[in-house]
Amino acid sequence: MALRDQKGAARLALPVVLALALPFLPGCKEETAPARQQAAAPPAAVFVTRVERQAISKGADFIGRVEAIDRVDIVARVTGFLQTRHFNEGDAVKAGQLLFTLEQPPFAAEVALRRAQLDSARADLANATTQVTRGRELVKTNAIPQATLDDRITAEAESKAKVAAAEAQLQQAQINYDYTEIRAPFDGRAGRSPLSPGNVVSPGSGTLVTIVRDDPIRISFPVTQRQLLQVRREGGTDGAERIKVRVRLPDGSMLDSTGRFDFIDVTTNRATDSVLVQAMIANPQKLLVDGQAVTVVVEAGDPEQVIVIPQSALQIDQAGSFVLVVGAENKVEVKRVKTARGLGGQLVVTEGLEIGQLVITEGSQRARPGATVAPQPTPNSPSGAMPGTAPRRG
């Protein structure tokens, strides 16, 4: 009995000994609390732009239509086979540049025939003139009657008329021959050419190609009488000379060129109480195309220095409008702002921001007030701030 008790006690003591010795075994130390904690997450990356003042002019936006200043549909002036096309569709062409050549031999033969007829008529005229000269001498000696001289004078006049007719026929034949070479009337760009070489073309065949002058180019847009009056007043004493016209392209970017009013219609559309206005603007990069719809931005008066921020930076809650800025130690702060709509959809801040502050434009969903963020410059933003820069005060 005692032996069995000793064996049982030994079996009970073994787990206790192992439990006491386990922490001291290599590789079996219990992990401390700091080691179990995961590494802190890095600050969220956000895009920022530095608050700066920009020169903004007063004005308004309009929907306009691009129109080529010169536009011509090239058609054949004579009937013939289309022999050669000397350009590619869409090419820029120069005034006088050869576009098409029609089959020329039939027209060259016509020119040769008319020239021969003119030579014959001139020979008949020379003979008739000689007969008149001789007749005048013979009449003096009564060798021929006066009636014969009169007939010779009449024949000379008829020969002169035949020469004039032959000259006109030769000129017409030469004109038709020249029409076999079709040239560009002005500098521009060639459109689509539906007829290929080998087709018979004539004045009734339709358009061979359309040529448009696309630099400079004209933009037409309707303006209400109220808007026109406002723009003229804001233009000051110089009037139209101080009014600038810019174009916003379909992708939202602005055309580099600036135009001016070219024409203001003298009558008002009674149905809409609007006046048709046209502006001419340079188009060196050919970004504007005839018939294209664009947004016309009319700027008047002297520009004002105002704070402008991207639309993406503005947020709205129940308390009103606000933006998130990156403050000291890259901490996110909330700034309540008052805004006004600027020219061309720009967002003008009238109150709440200071020059030099870093406004978050993208990634605000990852930024919380008081949190630390990693600011990155907004792509393609001239006022973007580099990461880690502190906001300037001013």
ChimeraX attribute file (.defattr): number of C-alpha atoms within 10 A of each C-alpha:
attribute: neighborCount
match mode: 1-to-1
recipient: residues
	/A:1	5
	/A:2	7
	/A:3	7
	/A:4	9
	/A:5	10
	/A:6	10
	/A:7	10
	/A:8	11
	/A:9	10
	/A:10	11
	/A:11	11
	/A:12	10
	/A:13	10
	/A:14	11
	/A:15	11
	/A:16	11
	/A:17	10
	/A:18	11
	/A:19	10
	/A:20	11
	/A:21	11
	/A:22	14
	/A:23	12
	/A:24	11
	/A:25	10
	/A:26	7
	/A:27	8
	/A:28	10
	/A:29	10
	/A:30	9
	/A:31	8
	/A:32	8
	/A:33	7
	/A:34	8
	/A:35	8
	/A:36	8
	/A:37	8
	/A:38	7
	/A:39	8
	/A:40	6
	/A:41	6
	/A:42	9
	/A:43	14
	/A:44	16
	/A:45	17
	/A:46	22
	/A:47	23
	/A:48	30
	/A:49	28
	/A:50	25
	/A:51	23
	/A:52	17
	/A:53	17
	/A:54	14
	/A:55	11
	/A:56	21
	/A:57	20
	/A:58	19
	/A:59	21
	/A:60	18
	/A:61	18
	/A:62	16
	/A:63	16
	/A:64	23
	/A:65	20
	/A:66	21
	/A:67	23
	/A:68	21
	/A:69	15
	/A:70	17
	/A:71	17
	/A:72	15
	/A:73	12
	/A:74	20
	/A:75	17
	/A:76	21
	/A:77	17
	/A:78	18
	/A:79	17
	/A:80	19
	/A:81	17
	/A:82	21
	/A:83	17
	/A:84	15
	/A:85	16
	/A:86	13
	/A:87	15
	/A:88	13
	/A:89	14
	/A:90	14
	/A:91	13
	/A:92	16
	/A:93	22
	/A:94	14
	/A:95	11
	/A:96	12
	/A:97	16
	/A:98	16
	/A:99	19
	/A:100	21
	/A:101	20
	/A:102	26
	/A:103	18
	/A:104	18
	/A:105	11
	/A:106	11
	/A:107	21
	/A:108	15
	/A:109	13
	/A:110	18
	/A:111	21
	/A:112	15
	/A:113	15
	/A:114	20
	/A:115	19
	/A:116	14
	/A:117	19
	/A:118	21
	/A:119	15
	/A:120	15
	/A:121	22
	/A:122	19
	/A:123	14
	/A:124	19
	/A:125	21
	/A:126	14
	/A:127	15
	/A:128	20
	/A:129	19
	/A:130	13
	/A:131	17
	/A:132	20
	/A:133	14
	/A:134	12
	/A:135	22
	/A:136	18
	/A:137	13
	/A:138	15
	/A:139	15
	/A:140	11
	/A:141	9
	/A:142	11
	/A:143	10
	/A:144	14
	/A:145	13
	/A:146	15
	/A:147	10
	/A:148	14
	/A:149	20
	/A:150	14
	/A:151	14
	/A:152	21
	/A:153	19
	/A:154	14
	/A:155	19
	/A:156	21
	/A:157	15
	/A:158	16
	/A:159	21
	/A:160	19
	/A:161	14
	/A:162	19
	/A:163	21
	/A:164	15
	/A:165	15
	/A:166	21
	/A:167	19
	/A:168	14
	/A:169	19
	/A:170	21
	/A:171	15
	/A:172	15
	/A:173	21
	/A:174	18
	/A:175	15
	/A:176	19
	/A:177	21
	/A:178	17
	/A:179	19
	/A:180	23
	/A:181	18
	/A:182	21
	/A:183	18
	/A:184	20
	/A:185	17
	/A:186	17
	/A:187	18
	/A:188	22
	/A:189	20
	/A:190	21
	/A:191	17
	/A:192	14
	/A:193	16
	/A:194	10
	/A:195	16
	/A:196	12
	/A:197	14
	/A:198	13
	/A:199	13
	/A:200	15
	/A:201	21
	/A:202	15
	/A:203	12
	/A:204	11
	/A:205	13
	/A:206	14
	/A:207	17
	/A:208	20
	/A:209	19
	/A:210	19
	/A:211	25
	/A:212	24
	/A:213	22
	/A:214	27
	/A:215	21
	/A:216	16
	/A:217	23
	/A:218	27
	/A:219	29
	/A:220	23
	/A:221	19
	/A:222	21
	/A:223	21
	/A:224	15
	/A:225	15
	/A:226	11
	/A:227	14
	/A:228	17
	/A:229	12
	/A:230	14
	/A:231	22
	/A:232	18
	/A:233	15
	/A:234	20
	/A:235	21
	/A:236	15
	/A:237	11
	/A:238	12
	/A:239	14
	/A:240	16
	/A:241	12
	/A:242	19
	/A:243	23
	/A:244	19
	/A:245	21
	/A:246	21
	/A:247	26
	/A:248	17
	/A:249	16
	/A:250	11
	/A:251	6
	/A:252	12
	/A:253	9
	/A:254	16
	/A:255	16
	/A:256	12
	/A:257	13
	/A:258	17
	/A:259	20
	/A:260	19
	/A:261	20
	/A:262	14
	/A:263	13
	/A:264	15
	/A:265	12
	/A:266	8
	/A:267	10
	/A:268	15
	/A:269	13
	/A:270	8
	/A:271	6
	/A:272	11
	/A:273	13
	/A:274	19
	/A:275	20
	/A:276	16
	/A:277	18
	/A:278	21
	/A:279	23
	/A:280	22
	/A:281	23
	/A:282	17
	/A:283	19
	/A:284	13
	/A:285	11
	/A:286	12
	/A:287	10
	/A:288	26
	/A:289	17
	/A:290	17
	/A:291	12
	/A:292	14
	/A:293	18
	/A:294	20
	/A:295	20
	/A:296	23
	/A:297	22
	/A:298	23
	/A:299	24
	/A:300	25
	/A:301	21
	/A:302	15
	/A:303	12
	/A:304	12
	/A:305	12
	/A:306	16
	/A:307	20
	/A:308	21
	/A:309	23
	/A:310	14
	/A:311	12
	/A:312	13
	/A:313	20
	/A:314	18
	/A:315	14
	/A:316	10
	/A:317	7
	/A:318	5
	/A:319	7
	/A:320	10
	/A:321	14
	/A:322	18
	/A:323	21
	/A:324	22
	/A:325	28
	/A:326	30
	/A:327	20
	/A:328	13
	/A:329	12
	/A:330	21
	/A:331	17
	/A:332	22
	/A:333	19
	/A:334	15
	/A:335	15
	/A:336	17
	/A:337	16
	/A:338	14
	/A:339	17
	/A:340	13
	/A:341	11
	/A:342	17
	/A:343	17
	/A:344	22
	/A:345	13
	/A:346	14
	/A:347	19
	/A:348	21
	/A:349	20
	/A:350	13
	/A:351	13
	/A:352	12
	/A:353	19
	/A:354	17
	/A:355	14
	/A:356	18
	/A:357	21
	/A:358	30
	/A:359	32
	/A:360	27
	/A:361	21
	/A:362	17
	/A:363	16
	/A:364	21
	/A:365	8
	/A:366	12
	/A:367	23
	/A:368	15
	/A:369	12
	/A:370	13
	/A:371	15
	/A:372	20
	/A:373	24
	/A:374	17
	/A:375	27
	/A:376	19
	/A:377	20
	/A:378	20
	/A:379	11
	/A:380	7
	/A:381	11
	/A:382	10
	/A:383	16
	/A:384	19
	/A:385	23
	/A:386	16
	/A:387	16
	/A:388	14
	/A:389	15
	/A:390	16
	/A:391	20
	/A:392	13
	/A:393	8
	/A:394	7
